[in-house]
Amino acid sequence: MTTEIWHNPRCSKSRTAKAALDEAGIAYTERRYLDDPPTAEELDAVLTRIGAEPWEVARLNEPVAKELDLKNMERDRARWIEVMVANPVLIQRPIVLTGDGRAVVARDPESVRRVLDSE
């Protein structure tokens, strides 16, 4: 598996992470996850690789999160994954998946550096 970035081109943090990968010369595939949402199995596997629960990487300020009252939803991993797959805008971005099996939510320079330093 090569490096992959779950990317939203409208997000500045996502564009910054993608540019950092480009600048470092790291080959990767780009997944525009809003257009090509992950399956429940894929999201579950990525969360496991990140070492996080879905509520830890959910975008709780999105209008749909407020409509669903996500902040108050029971902490049931399978249910949260189901909701996030049905509403991929709730998935924090960008997510970088490395060829060696790691994954990171690359929203800050430190996270991007960790990925770059290990490639």
Secondary structure in CASP SS format (residue, H / E / C, confidence):
PFRMAT SS
TARGET T0000
AUTHOR 0000-0000-0000
METHOD secondary structure of the structure
MODEL  1
M C 1.00
T C 1.00
T E 1.00
E E 1.00
I E 1.00
W E 1.00
H C 1.00
N C 1.00
P C 1.00
R C 1.00
C C 1.00
S H 1.00
K H 1.00
S H 1.00
R H 1.00
T H 1.00
A H 1.00
K H 1.00
A H 1.00
A H 1.00
L H 1.00
D H 1.00
E H 1.00
A C 1.00
G C 1.00
I C 1.00
A C 1.00
Y E 1.00
T E 1.00
E E 1.00
R E 1.00
R C 1.00
Y C 1.00
L C 1.00
D C 1.00
D C 1.00
P C 1.00
P C 1.00
T C 1.00
A H 1.00
E H 1.00
E H 1.00
L H 1.00
D H 1.00
A H 1.00
V H 1.00
L H 1.00
T H 1.00
R H 1.00
I H 1.00
G C 1.00
A C 1.00
E C 1.00
P H 1.00
W H 1.00
E H 1.00
V C 1.00
A E 1.00
R C 1.00
L C 1.00
N C 1.00
E C 1.00
P H 1.00
V H 1.00
A H 1.00
K H 1.00
E H 1.00
L C 1.00
D C 1.00
L H 1.00
K H 1.00
N H 1.00
M C 1.00
E C 1.00
R C 1.00
D C 1.00
R H 1.00
A H 1.00
R H 1.00
W H 1.00
I H 1.00
E H 1.00
V H 1.00
M H 1.00
V H 1.00
A H 1.00
N C 1.00
P H 1.00
V H 1.00
L H 1.00
I E 1.00
Q C 1.00
R C 1.00
P C 1.00
I E 1.00
V E 1.00
L E 1.00
T C 1.00
G C 1.00
D C 1.00
G C 1.00
R C 1.00
A E 1.00
V E 1.00
V E 1.00
A C 1.00
R C 1.00
D C 1.00
P H 1.00
E H 1.00
S H 1.00
V H 1.00
R H 1.00
R H 1.00
V H 1.00
L H 1.00
D H 1.00
S H 1.00
E C 1.00
END
